[in-house]
Each structure stands twice: as C-alpha cells, then as structure tokens.
Amino acid sequence: MKKKIFTMLSLIIILLLGGCTSTINPTLKGSYQTEKDVNGYFIEISIQQQESSFVEYINNREVDRGIYEDSKNNVYKMKGEKKIF
C-alpha cells in the first residue's frame, strides 16, 4: 500500500515538473487590444499568422499595416508601411 502511494506521488511530481519545464514557444496570432485607454485611445493589433502580417488600429481606425519577423526570445519586429516597431 505504501509503495503504491509513493509511486503515485512520484508520478504526480514528475508530471508537474515536466509541465513546468515545457519548451513550447507561444505563437503570435489573433487580435490584441489594450485593456485601458492609452491617453484616450484604444489600440488594437490584428495578426495574420499564415501571411506573417499585421494591421494596427487606433479607436477602430486602421493606421498601419505590414509584416512581422520572428526573432529569438519571443521578440517580434513589426515592419509597417508607416512605422517599424
């Protein structure tokens, strides 16, 4: 009985530690919007993953569009028609 409990606890600990050390990188896709207004404006970015492109909106008006590049450490370079960030 004790051996069975020890085995179950060991298995649970191994699974928890294995899940915490996952190397899956998050992907950039979908839409992102500020939770609160920024100086009276709401900013949104829509990402099209298949095309590696984005569209930036301020107060639901399109202000820029372009492509993005993946880089290391989950940092992305956005190359818009008007601005690079």
C-alpha positions as CSV (number, residue, x, y, z in Angstrom):
1,M,0.0,0.0,0.0
2,K,2.8,2.5,0.9
3,K,4.7,1.5,-2.2
4,K,1.6,2.3,-4.4
5,I,1.1,5.7,-2.7
6,F,4.8,6.5,-3.1
7,T,4.7,5.6,-6.8
8,M,1.6,7.7,-7.4
9,L,3.1,10.8,-5.6
10,S,6.4,10.3,-7.5
11,L,4.4,10.2,-10.8
12,I,2.5,13.3,-10.0
13,I,5.6,15.2,-9.0
14,I,7.4,14.2,-12.3
15,L,4.4,15.2,-14.4
16,L,4.2,18.6,-12.6
17,L,7.9,19.3,-13.0
18,G,7.8,18.1,-16.6
19,G,4.9,20.5,-17.4
20,C,6.7,23.5,-15.8
21,T,9.8,23.0,-18.0
22,S,8.0,22.8,-21.3
23,T,9.9,24.4,-24.2
24,I,6.8,25.2,-26.3
25,N,7.1,28.7,-27.7
26,P,3.9,30.8,-27.8
27,T,2.8,31.8,-31.3
28,L,1.7,35.3,-32.3
29,K,-1.8,35.1,-33.8
30,G,-5.2,36.7,-33.4
31,S,-6.1,40.1,-32.1
32,Y,-4.6,42.0,-29.2
33,Q,-6.2,45.2,-27.6
34,T,-5.2,47.4,-24.8
35,E,-7.3,46.8,-21.7
36,K,-7.5,50.5,-20.7
37,D,-7.3,53.5,-22.9
38,V,-3.9,55.0,-23.6
39,N,-4.1,58.8,-23.5
40,G,-7.8,58.4,-24.6
41,Y,-7.1,55.9,-27.3
42,F,-7.7,52.2,-27.7
43,I,-5.0,50.4,-29.6
44,E,-5.5,47.0,-31.3
45,I,-3.3,44.8,-33.4
46,S,-4.6,42.0,-35.6
47,I,-2.2,39.3,-36.6
48,Q,-2.5,37.0,-39.7
49,Q,-0.1,34.2,-38.9
50,Q,-0.1,32.5,-42.3
51,E,0.9,35.7,-44.1
52,S,3.2,37.0,-41.3
53,S,1.3,40.3,-41.5
54,F,-0.4,42.6,-39.1
55,V,-2.9,45.5,-39.1
56,E,-2.8,48.2,-36.4
57,Y,-5.9,50.1,-35.3
58,I,-6.4,53.1,-33.1
59,N,-10.0,53.6,-32.0
60,N,-11.1,51.1,-34.6
61,R,-9.5,53.0,-37.5
62,E,-6.7,51.4,-39.5
63,V,-3.5,53.4,-39.0
64,D,-0.8,51.0,-40.2
65,R,-0.2,47.6,-41.8
66,G,2.8,45.5,-42.7
67,I,4.7,42.3,-42.0
68,Y,6.4,41.0,-38.9
69,E,9.5,38.9,-38.4
70,D,10.1,36.3,-35.7
71,S,13.2,36.7,-33.7
72,K,14.7,34.9,-30.7
73,N,13.3,35.2,-27.2
74,N,9.8,35.8,-28.5
75,V,10.6,39.4,-29.7
76,Y,8.9,40.4,-32.9
77,K,9.9,43.1,-35.3
78,M,6.9,44.8,-36.9
79,K,7.7,46.5,-40.2
80,G,4.7,48.7,-41.1
81,E,4.2,50.9,-44.1
82,K,4.4,53.9,-41.8
83,K,6.5,52.8,-38.8
84,I,8.8,50.0,-37.7
85,F,8.5,48.8,-34.1
